[in-house]
Amino acid sequence: MRTPPGSSHARILGVGGYRPSRIVRNEDIAPRIDSSDQWIRDRSGIAERRWADPHETVAHMGAAAAEKALAQAGVTARQIGCVVVATSTHFQQLPAVATDIAHRVGATNAAAFDLSAACAGFAHGLALAGDMVRGGSAEYVVLVGSERMSDLIDHDDRATSFLFADGAGAVVVGPSRVPGLGPVAWGADGAQSDAITQTASWQDLRTDRSLRFPALTMQGQTVFRWAVYEMAKAARQALDTAGIDAADLAAFLPHQANLRIIEALAKALRLPDDVAVARDVQYAANTSAASIPLAMERMLASGEAHRDGLALTIGFGAGLSYAAQVVVLP
């Protein structure tokens, strides 16, 4: 039996993002939930977010982000061995939206599948993409996080409606002569799976036509405490297994869930002042599986972080699932 040779190491070669053109500010949301701009900022750090128009589908946004990542990486569609899409807002059970995105970017010979891990989806996909490249099942992998969270939220829910938004981010993962992806530290706490869930299952909707369309629901305080305390442990584990000290980092790229969580994590990790901390949530809100690559693209474009610098990524969310990894920036 022959086995594929693979690559000794893998890294992110390019990153791209897609942000919907429609900007929704706090003032546009506040009256509907009996709130205010200041109330929303105090609880989340969010000033505005982007909501997609009807034509900006999960596939449309994901393909646009993937094309930008491919262009930056200098990789052609024919070289892609696999397309992985992390999403929880593609409301068609089959086929996978990854097959549509692969077709749109011209990756006609690539394997393609969706990954369901909610806000932690991109971080899980990054670990899988690195393993594929090193294992030899794909030379280049396109990993996409694409979400239309505005379709999943209850716009009258005061606890969640202002937190979530739409967008897509993508990276190309390929071979490297030196280590570019550290070991993943991941896990899940299924005992708390009801902390972030839907108000009803799709099966419930099928059997009881009187139900409203299922919406996201979240136990905010439970999630906040878990994210701050447990994710600090996972982040430290990712640093330790990679043999990296916090002082070696150029950037901290956590899931953009809430500015309060981001700041609390940075403090718990005792990051030096010169480590850039992603705060894309202020202008993009929580885009679930798209948030890490979108924040990465913004940090590199703005000069907050630089190519080849070390970054600590961590995604966390429904499940409660998480994955943390040290990466070399593209």
N, C-alpha and C positions, 0 to 999 in steps of 0.2 A: 504494500500500500504506500503510495506517495502522499506526502503532505506539502502544502504550499509553504514556501520559504518565509514569506512575510518580511517585515523590516525590523531591524534591531530596536528602533525607537519611532515614536510618532509625535506630531505636534500640530497645532493650529496654524494653517498657512494663510488664511484669509478670513475676514469677517465682513458681513454686510447687514444692513437693516432696512426696514420699511416702516415708516410712520405715516398713518393716515393723515390726510390734509385737514380734516375737520378738528379744530381745537375746541374743547369743552372746558370752560373755566368753572371754578367753584360757584361763582355767582349764578351760573346757568342751572346748577343742580340744587343749590341750597333751598330755594323756596319750596320745592317738591317734598323735601324731607324735613321741613321746619328747622332749618339750620342756617349757617352763615359761613362766609369765606374763612373767617378767623377760627371758627369751631372746627372746620375741616383741617385747616393748617395745623392747629394745635394737636390734633389726634393722629395725623398722618404725615404731615410735612408736605402734602400735595397742594400745588397751586393750580394745576391744570392737567388735562389728559387728552388723549386722542381717541375718538370713536370713529369706526369705519363707516363709510357709505355703503349702500347695497352692493356695488360692483367690487368693493374691496373685500373679497372673500378670503377665507383661510388659504386657499390655493393661490389666489392672485398675490396676496401679500408675501406668502412664503416663497413663491417663485422669484419675485422681485428681489427679496433679500438674498436668496441663493445665487442669483446671477451676479449681484455685487460682490459676494464673497468669492465666487469663482474668478471674477475679473481680478480681484486683488491678489488671489493666490496664484494666478497665471496657469490655472488648470482648465482644460477643455471639458465639455460635456461628455465626450467619448472616453475620457479617462476615469470617469466616476464609476466606482464599483457598487456603491450603495447609497441610497437616499433614505435618511431616517427623519421622520417628522414627529416632534413632540407637540401634542395639542390635546386639549380637553374640550374644544369648542367646534370640532368638525362633527356636525350632528347627523351625519350619514354613516351608519354602522359599517357599511361596506359599499364600494371598495375603499381601501385606505386612501386618504388624501395624498399620501406620499407618491402614489403612482401617478396622480395628476400632476403634481409638482415636478416629478422626474420627467414626464412628457413635455411639460412647458419649457424646461431648461434644456431639453435635447438629450437627456441621459437615457436614451431608449434601450440600452443594454444593461442598465443598472437594476439591482434588486431594490425594492422600495417597500417600506412598511412604516406604520404609525406606532408611536410609543405613548402609553398612557400612564403618566405619573404626575399629572397636574403641574403645579408650580415648580416641582423638582424635575420635570421631564427633560429639560435641556441638560441638566447636570448628569442625569442617568445616561442620556444619549451620548454625552461626551466620553464617558467611561467606555461605553460599548464601541464607539467609533475608534478609540485608541486601540482597543483589543482587536478589532477587525484588521486594522492596518498592521499591527504587530503579528497577528496570527496568520495573515496572508489571504484572508477571504475577500479583501478589497484593498486596492492600492490607495485610492482616495475615497473618502466618505464625505458627503454633504449632510450636515446636521442642521435641521431647521426647527426653530420654535415659532409657531404661528398661532395667534389667538384672536378671537373676537369675543372678549369677555363681556362686552356690552349686550351680547345675546343671552348670556347666562345669568346675569344679575337681575334681581327684582329692583326696578328703578324707584320703588317706594320704600325700600328697606333702608332705614336710617343707618344701620350698622355696616352695610356693605356697598351701597350704590355708588358712593364717591370714591371707593378704593380702586376699582378695576377699570381697565382700558384695553385698547386693541393695538396690535402691531405684530411685526415679525422680525426675527433676527436669525442669522445663519452663519455657520462657519464651515470651512473646508479643513478636514483633518487628513494628513498624509504622512509619508515617510520622512524620517529625520535622521541625520548622522549622530545627533546628540539627544539626550532626553529632553522631551518637550511637554510631557504629561506625567505628573506624579501619580502614585498609587491612589485609588479612590477610597474614601472613607464613607461608607453608605449604610443605610439601614431603614427600618420602618417600625413604628409603634402602632400596630393594628388595634391595640386596646383603646386607642383614642381616635379611631377612624370616623367617629361621628362629630369630631370637632370642626371639620370642614366637609360638607357633603351637599347633596341636592335635597330640595324639599320633598321630592318624590322620585321614584325610579321611572324609567321609560316604560317598564311593564305595568306599573301603576297607572300611568297615563293611558295605556292601551285598554286596560280593563275598566277604568273609571273615567269616562269622557267628561265628567263634570270638573275634574281637576284642572288647575291652571298649569301652564307650561312649567316644568321643573326649573327651579332657580337655585343658585348657590346660596348656601346658608353657612354661617360661621360663628363659633363661640370665641369671640374676640380675645377675651382675657386669657382663656386657656391656651390659645394659639400663641399669644404674645409671650407668656411665661415659658412655654415649651421652646419657642424659637430662640429666645435669649439665652436660656440656661443650657438646653440640650445641644443647640447648634454651636455654641462656643466650644463644647467638648468635641464635636465632630470636626470643627475647623482646626482645633489643636492637633487632633489625630492626623488630619491630612498633612499638616506641617511636619509633624514628627516623622511620619512614615516616608515623607519625601526628603527628610534630612535637611529641612529648611527652617531657619529662624524667622520670626516676624520682621526682624530688622533687614532681612534679605529681600523682602517684598518691595515691589514698586507700586502695587495696587491691590486693593481689596475689592472683590466683585461679588458681593452677595446678591441673592435674589432680591429684587426691588419690591418688597412687600409693603414696607412702611418705614418712613424715615426714623421713627423712634426705635424700631427694631434694629435698623442698620447702625445707628449711633450707639445703641447699647451693646451690640456685638463688637464693634470696633473698640469700645472701652474695655469690654471683658477680655479681649485678646491683647490688650495693652499695645496696640499698634503704635509705632513711632510716628511723630508728626509728619515725617516726609513720605509716609505711605499714603498714596492717593486713595480716597474712599469713594466708590461710586454712589452718586446721589441722583441718578436719573429719575427716580421715583417722583421727584418734585415737579417734573414737567411731563412725565409719561405715565405716572401712576403705576399700578400693579398690572403688568401685562403677562402674568403667569409664566409659561414656558419661554416666552420671548424676552423676558426682562434682562437676563444676564448677557446675551449677545448684543442687545440694544445698548445696554450700559457700556459694554466693552467697546462698541463702535464709537459711541460718543466720547469716551475717555481718550481713545487714540486720536480721534479727529481734533479734539480740543487741545491736545498736548498734555493733558493731565497725566497720562501714562505714555510710555514709549515702547516702540517695537523691541522685542527680545527681553523686555523686563519680566520679572516673575510676578504672577498674580495668584491670589487665593480666591477660588470660586466656591460658592456653596449655594445649592438650591434646596428649598424646603417647602412643604405644603401638605395638601390633603393626603391622608394615608394613616398616620402622619409619616411621610417619607422624606428622605433627605439624601444628598450626595455632595461631598466636598472633595476638591482636588486642586493641587498647585499646577499651574500651567505657565508656559512661556507665551507671552503675547505675540500675535502675528505682526 
